[in-house]
Amino acid sequence: MKRCLLILTLLFSSSFLLQAQEDEEARLGKLQEKMQQYIQKRLNLTKGEAEKFSPIFMRYISELRKAHQENRTDRPMQQLKMAEVRVRYRNEFRQVIDEQRANKVFQYEKEFQEIVKREIIERRMQNRQGPGRRIQILVD
């Protein structure tokens, strides 16, 4: 009986962990899509440019994330690898859009990250205040 209970517990806990990973990946995918949309809007891409830009940008984000994760313990190497990815993709972006806008991709990426950070901080502060209390965060 104990053995059956142990097996059932392990099965349920493993399925719960897999579900949590899938939820995290789905959330990350949605965030990446929103970043892509934000950057496309800021760059004023035409429909044709956006269709060519999207797959390149998604590959860029994927490689950037991979470089970040693989070098998590070595910060200088992490920064170097991420910079290499940016330089390589800047050239790919130039094939779709002009040089000025290709360089601005990285500026808008940073802007989007700052917006997300502020939103996370705001939500955490609101959760700490409890229901019924609202805080006000000044946004530039």
Secondary structure, DSSP 8 states (H G I E B T S, - for coil): -HHHHHHHHHHHHHHHHHHHHHHHHHHHHHHHHHHHHHHHHHHT--HHHHHHHHHHHHHHHHHHHHHHHHTTT-HHHHHHHHHHHHHHHHHHHHHHS-HHHHHHHHHHHHHHHHHHHHHHHHHHHHHHH-TT--------
